[in-house]
Amino acid sequence: MKTPAALRSAAALLSAVLLAGCAAQSAPAPSESDPVASAPAGADCGDAGVRVVVEFTVLEDAQDVDACVLADAPTSATEVLAAAGVGTEGTLKWGDASICRIDGRPSQEETVRVDGFPPIHEDCDDFTPGAYWAVWVLPAGGEWAYAPVGVNELELQPGEALGLVFTTGDGTVSLPPTAG
């Protein structure tokens, strides 16, 4: 015969298992340090987070992004992009170090025309020098600078901005985001 203490322990264990099953079906509540997109488009995050700017330039019918992701601690660029609702796809060769697509653009069926290059159809196998996503960082109180690493290694501080600009041309010059 089981004692009342053993029955309470079994009931507590069963409750924990059932609650864990319910929790697995819903998203976990964000902690205070989890990045959360919440400010209106074009908002200055100040020191409260990281601004995300995505400019599709020649990719027609795409909606540029200008969002604020609240973050109170250094946060990876991949987390910031996900919190801003920006989907990225890396290349097969370089992974997320080289962004191939943002929100599905350019699609493999899409033709990107660049002077001096044959028509480009992005297959995401490797970096495409004639048309690519340039990654920029705007430090708090500074000027846009080309990111020294890919988004997979980039860490952003509150007060900074992350810019992604679809760049076409010979690959020697990429302009920073126009939002500043």
Secondary structure, 3 states (H helix, E strand, C coil): CCCHHHHHHHHHHHHHHHHHHHHHCCCCCCCCCCCEEEECCCCCCHHHEEEEEEECCCCCCCCCEEEEEECCCCEEHHHHHHHCCCCEEEECCCEEEEEEEECCECCCCCCECCCCCCCECCCCCCCCCCEEEEEEEECCCCCCEECCCCCCCCEECCCCEEEEEEEECCCCCCCCCCCC
